[in-house]
Amino acid sequence: MKRLFALLLAAIMLLSLTSCDLESILTGGNEGVTMDYDYEKMEENLKKMREEDGIYIEMSIVNIETGETPTAEKIIYAETPTAFYYCGDGDELIVDFSDDTKAVTYTKQEDGKWLMTETVYEEAGITREQMEESCSYYTIALFGYLGNYKMFEGAPMKKTSEKVAGRECDQFSYSIGLFGYGMEYTFCIDIETGMCLSWKLGASAGAEGSGSTEFTCKKFETPFKIDIPSGADIVTSENEGAEEEWQGK
């Protein structure tokens, strides 16, 4: 995919250097409606949901490129004022922040049990805030998916309506084509929260082939409560190395 986009960018730069009317080419086929959702407001809404009622987002990502096997990935993110959950890339974990003196991390094992590790803040030499911040290593991509539309702010687009994960969305589409190179981008923004709940980016580069990436929010819930593992499903371990593990994520 990176190769396709690089070739497309090269074609655009070539047109600008040859004094072509680039603006008319870029806006061709797009209706002139501009996307005016506020990215910063989207971040504020997400933070408010996390801190007040909790939120659950289940995402699907599919990549397809000419001549290559399609890849698919499922990512689940959930967060409440006192707990964090992540599932993706072979990792599944829960962090319980309900105790002011320690964090309890549960990591899913191959046998289905949860490995429990306690991190006492004073003993580890960190604060609760630092421990909570370490969860951002798992969620940094979330803002990229939910706010992916930011790069197209102000560009002329077509606008329709769509439903994603049962939520009312504004759907925007943008396309460009030059000398056999092309790109199409469609995304749906949740009207209530300003979060991008789906997008699809497709590119073609002549003989180089074509490819696409598609992100879809399959489930979106708020309020949401994270269930903390208990009983026979838990195995324990020593706390040694817990701080280093989190800081290394």
Secondary structure by P-SEA (a helix, b strand, c coil): caaaaaaaaaaaaaaaaaccaaaaaaacccccccccccaaaaaaaaaaaaacbbbbbbbbbbbbcccccbbbbbbbbbbcccbbbbbcccccbbbbcccccbbbbbbbccccbbbbbbbccccccccaaaaaaaacccccaaaaaaaccccccccbbbbbbbccccbbbbbbbbbccccccbbbbbbccccccccccbbbbbbbcccccccbbbbbbccccccbbbbbbbcccbbbbbccaaaaaaaac
